[in-house]
Amino acid sequence: MAQKLPTSYSNINSSNQVPIFRTAKPSNEFYKVFSEAEILGIIQALESRREIPLKYSYKGQGAKIWDSFYLKYIIPTWYRTSNVEIDLLKSNFAYLNGDYQQCDKVNIIDVGAGNSYPVKAFIGNLQKIEKIDKYIALDISDELLNVSSKNFKKWFPFIDYTNYVIDIENSRIPENICKNQRKNIANIFLHLGVTIANHHDRHQVFQNFRDSMAENDLLVFTNEIGSNSQWDGIARGGCKYHADQVYGWLTNNLGMKAEDCELVRKYDPAKDSIVANLKLQQNYTINFSYLGIDKSLEISAGEEITIWRHHKFEIPTLIQEIEQAGLKLVHYSTNKYSSHLMVICETASS
């Protein structure tokens, strides 16, 4: 006849139980999309700060997700009659056609070019006044560069177009891409789509731009204005639709069960950003096994993995950040609702 264990023994036994971890194995699609270096970067970010950097979401199927998402914001609607960035490029045209630098022509180096739709009207205006020398599209995503190439060559078949895969957070732009052969041509580096807001290390990005620029070059970027800590908790725009899509792609391709995960959006005081996190409801071990990579990461129930981030700037803080990177503000302007701004910088030594 079975004997009932003493209560004290039962409690000791249960408290010493080893927690059970479910196993997740990334899909073949995951390994197909990312290079070995990128997989190591994802592992390092997961291990050190529980994050999968948003920049990786633009690769593979993520390119189609982003292209579809952005096209929704290009098409005018009754409540949104124009695109913020197209309008800001138009209103700042006097600074962006070479006149400010007293140059005959400009090269447009579009960093994070995506599908190149935001620059279509701007390039067309440069072409009309014969100020465009060439357009160079740079992006972390081969797939988005393919979209950019098809679009641009259809729109502007007679403008010199090239593209390169570059991660601006990890390196400066190689000299062979941005070096001009003639002194009367300046580079204008574009970083649109409020992309500066999504980087984990904005200072490094600004520094890499600074190190890529010559005396007459300009850096132009866009961002939202405001206080992140005053966020009302309502998911809009990218925080809603893009984060949803990124979350779905990652849960499917990291090998986790949908019922074991939750998408959480919140304010992150440590980085002063709005984030979307993948929160685990179960203990998981993620096994990465690819070529020479063999790494297992344990992530406990209740932990969160940041998969999307966005940072609004208050203007004094923005100026401080660009100056710390060795850049100098030339000009900035806001849209009609004062929700977004376009910033134009040169090197501080200019």
QUIZIVEN-V361166 format. One record per residue. N is the residue number from 1. RES is the residue in one letter. SS is DSSP state (2 for helix, 1 for strand, 0 for the rest). PSI is psi as a letter, one per 20 degrees, with the letter a starting at -180 (* if undefined). D_LAST is the distance of its C-alpha to the last C-alpha in Angstrom with 1 decimal. Layout:
# QUIZIVEN-V361166
n={N,N}
res={RES,RES}
ss={SS,SS}
psi={PSI,PSI}
d_last={D_LAST,D_LAST}
This chain:
# QUIZIVEN-V361166
n={1,2,3,4,5,6,7,8,9,10,11,12,13,14,15,16,17,18,19,20,21,22,23,24,25,26,27,28,29,30,31,32,33,34,35,36,37,38,39,40,41,42,43,44,45,46,47,48,49,50,51,52,53,54,55,56,57,58,59,60,61,62,63,64,65,66,67,68,69,70,71,72,73,74,75,76,77,78,79,80,81,82,83,84,85,86,87,88,89,90,91,92,93,94,95,96,97,98,99,100,101,102,103,104,105,106,107,108,109,110,111,112,113,114,115,116,117,118,119,120,121,122,123,124,125,126,127,128,129,130,131,132,133,134,135,136,137,138,139,140,141,142,143,144,145,146,147,148,149,150,151,152,153,154,155,156,157,158,159,160,161,162,163,164,165,166,167,168,169,170,171,172,173,174,175,176,177,178,179,180,181,182,183,184,185,186,187,188,189,190,191,192,193,194,195,196,197,198,199,200,201,202,203,204,205,206,207,208,209,210,211,212,213,214,215,216,217,218,219,220,221,222,223,224,225,226,227,228,229,230,231,232,233,234,235,236,237,238,239,240,241,242,243,244,245,246,247,248,249,250,251,252,253,254,255,256,257,258,259,260,261,262,263,264,265,266,267,268,269,270,271,272,273,274,275,276,277,278,279,280,281,282,283,284,285,286,287,288,289,290,291,292,293,294,295,296,297,298,299,300,301,302,303,304,305,306,307,308,309,310,311,312,313,314,315,316,317,318,319,320,321,322,323,324,325,326,327,328,329,330,331,332,333,334,335,336,337,338,339,340,341,342,343,344,345,346,347,348,349,350}
res={M,A,Q,K,L,P,T,S,Y,S,N,I,N,S,S,N,Q,V,P,I,F,R,T,A,K,P,S,N,E,F,Y,K,V,F,S,E,A,E,I,L,G,I,I,Q,A,L,E,S,R,R,E,I,P,L,K,Y,S,Y,K,G,Q,G,A,K,I,W,D,S,F,Y,L,K,Y,I,I,P,T,W,Y,R,T,S,N,V,E,I,D,L,L,K,S,N,F,A,Y,L,N,G,D,Y,Q,Q,C,D,K,V,N,I,I,D,V,G,A,G,N,S,Y,P,V,K,A,F,I,G,N,L,Q,K,I,E,K,I,D,K,Y,I,A,L,D,I,S,D,E,L,L,N,V,S,S,K,N,F,K,K,W,F,P,F,I,D,Y,T,N,Y,V,I,D,I,E,N,S,R,I,P,E,N,I,C,K,N,Q,R,K,N,I,A,N,I,F,L,H,L,G,V,T,I,A,N,H,H,D,R,H,Q,V,F,Q,N,F,R,D,S,M,A,E,N,D,L,L,V,F,T,N,E,I,G,S,N,S,Q,W,D,G,I,A,R,G,G,C,K,Y,H,A,D,Q,V,Y,G,W,L,T,N,N,L,G,M,K,A,E,D,C,E,L,V,R,K,Y,D,P,A,K,D,S,I,V,A,N,L,K,L,Q,Q,N,Y,T,I,N,F,S,Y,L,G,I,D,K,S,L,E,I,S,A,G,E,E,I,T,I,W,R,H,H,K,F,E,I,P,T,L,I,Q,E,I,E,Q,A,G,L,K,L,V,H,Y,S,T,N,K,Y,S,S,H,L,M,V,I,C,E,T,A,S,S}
ss={0,0,0,0,0,0,2,2,2,2,2,2,2,2,2,0,0,0,0,0,0,1,1,1,1,0,0,2,2,2,2,2,2,0,0,2,2,2,2,2,2,2,2,2,2,2,2,2,2,0,1,0,0,2,2,2,2,2,0,0,2,2,2,2,2,2,2,2,2,2,2,2,2,2,0,0,0,0,0,0,0,0,0,2,2,2,2,2,2,2,2,0,2,2,2,0,0,0,0,0,0,0,0,0,1,1,1,1,1,1,1,0,0,0,0,0,2,2,2,2,2,2,2,2,2,2,2,2,0,0,0,1,1,1,1,1,1,1,1,0,0,2,2,2,2,2,2,2,2,2,2,2,2,2,2,0,0,0,0,1,1,1,1,1,1,0,0,0,0,0,0,0,0,0,2,2,2,2,0,0,0,0,0,0,1,1,1,1,1,1,1,0,0,0,2,2,2,2,0,0,0,2,2,2,2,2,2,2,2,2,2,2,0,0,0,0,0,1,1,1,1,1,1,1,1,0,0,2,2,2,0,0,0,0,0,0,2,2,2,2,2,2,2,2,2,2,2,2,2,2,2,2,2,2,0,0,0,2,2,2,1,1,1,1,1,1,1,1,0,0,0,0,1,1,1,1,1,1,1,1,0,0,0,1,1,1,1,1,1,1,0,0,1,1,1,1,1,1,1,0,0,0,0,1,1,1,1,1,1,1,0,0,1,0,2,2,2,2,2,2,2,2,2,2,0,0,1,1,1,1,1,1,1,1,0,0,0,0,0,1,1,1,1,1,1,1,1,0,0,0}
psi={p,p,q,p,q,q,g,h,g,g,g,g,g,h,h,j,p,p,q,p,p,q,p,p,o,q,r,h,g,g,h,h,g,q,r,g,h,h,g,h,g,g,g,g,h,g,g,h,j,l,q,o,p,h,h,i,i,j,q,c,h,h,g,h,g,g,g,g,g,h,h,h,i,h,p,q,r,h,i,n,i,r,p,g,h,g,g,h,h,g,i,j,h,h,i,j,j,i,h,h,i,l,q,h,r,q,p,o,o,o,o,l,h,c,j,j,h,h,i,g,h,g,h,h,h,h,h,h,j,l,i,p,g,r,p,o,p,p,q,i,o,g,g,h,h,g,g,g,g,g,g,g,h,g,g,m,i,j,p,p,p,r,q,q,p,q,o,i,h,i,q,r,p,q,h,i,g,i,p,q,h,q,i,j,p,q,p,o,p,p,n,a,k,k,h,h,i,i,q,g,n,h,g,h,g,g,g,h,g,g,i,i,q,a,h,j,q,q,p,p,r,q,r,q,q,a,p,h,i,j,p,j,i,p,p,r,c,h,h,f,g,g,h,g,g,g,g,g,g,g,h,g,i,i,j,q,p,h,i,j,q,p,p,p,p,r,p,o,h,h,j,l,q,p,q,p,q,o,p,p,i,q,p,q,p,o,o,p,o,p,d,j,p,n,p,p,p,p,p,q,p,i,q,q,o,p,i,p,q,p,p,q,p,p,g,h,h,g,g,g,g,h,h,h,j,k,q,p,p,g,q,q,q,r,r,h,i,k,h,q,q,p,p,p,q,r,q,h,i,*}
d_last={90.3,86.6,85.9,83.3,80.7,80.4,77.6,75.9,75.8,74.4,71.5,70.6,70.6,68.4,65.8,65.4,64.8,61.8,59.6,59.8,56.6,56.6,54.9,52.1,51.3,48.3,49.4,49.2,46.7,44.4,44.5,44.2,40.9,39.0,38.2,39.5,36.0,35.6,39.1,38.3,35.2,37.5,40.0,37.6,36.2,39.7,41.0,38.2,37.4,39.8,37.3,37.0,33.4,33.1,31.1,34.3,36.1,34.5,36.4,40.0,41.8,38.8,37.1,40.0,40.0,36.3,36.7,39.8,38.3,35.2,37.4,39.2,36.2,35.5,39.0,39.5,42.3,44.1,42.0,38.7,38.2,34.7,32.1,29.3,26.5,27.8,27.8,24.3,23.0,25.1,24.0,20.3,20.8,19.1,15.7,16.8,18.3,15.5,15.9,12.7,10.7,13.7,15.0,18.7,19.0,17.5,18.7,19.5,19.5,21.7,21.9,25.2,26.4,29.9,32.1,29.2,31.1,28.2,26.2,29.3,29.2,25.4,25.8,28.8,27.0,24.3,27.3,29.1,26.5,26.0,22.3,22.8,22.7,23.6,23.9,23.6,25.4,24.9,27.3,29.4,32.5,34.2,36.4,33.7,32.0,35.5,35.6,32.2,33.2,36.5,35.0,32.2,34.4,37.0,34.6,32.6,34.7,32.9,29.2,28.2,28.3,27.9,27.9,27.6,28.7,25.9,26.0,22.4,23.8,25.0,22.4,19.0,19.3,20.7,18.8,21.6,21.0,17.3,17.0,17.1,19.6,18.4,15.2,16.1,16.0,13.3,14.1,14.7,15.9,18.6,20.4,23.1,26.6,25.5,25.3,22.9,25.9,28.2,26.4,28.1,24.9,22.1,19.9,20.4,19.6,16.2,15.6,16.8,14.6,11.5,13.1,13.8,10.5,8.8,5.6,7.5,9.4,10.5,12.8,15.8,18.7,21.9,24.1,27.0,26.9,29.5,31.3,32.6,35.3,36.8,37.5,41.0,42.1,42.5,41.0,39.3,37.3,35.9,37.5,40.8,41.0,38.4,39.4,43.1,42.6,40.6,43.3,46.0,44.5,44.0,47.4,49.0,47.2,47.2,50.9,51.5,54.2,53.1,55.5,54.0,50.6,49.1,45.8,44.5,41.6,40.3,37.6,36.3,35.5,34.2,31.2,31.3,31.9,34.7,36.3,39.2,41.3,44.2,46.9,49.7,53.3,54.7,53.9,52.3,51.7,49.2,50.0,47.3,48.9,47.1,47.4,46.7,45.7,48.4,47.3,49.0,47.4,49.6,48.5,51.0,52.3,50.2,46.9,44.1,41.5,38.3,37.8,35.5,32.8,30.7,28.4,27.7,24.8,25.2,22.0,21.4,21.9,19.5,16.6,17.7,17.8,14.4,12.9,15.4,14.0,10.5,9.3,8.5,11.1,10.6,14.4,17.6,21.2,24.5,27.6,30.7,32.2,29.1,29.8,26.7,23.0,20.2,16.7,13.5,10.3,6.9,5.5,5.5,3.8,0.0}
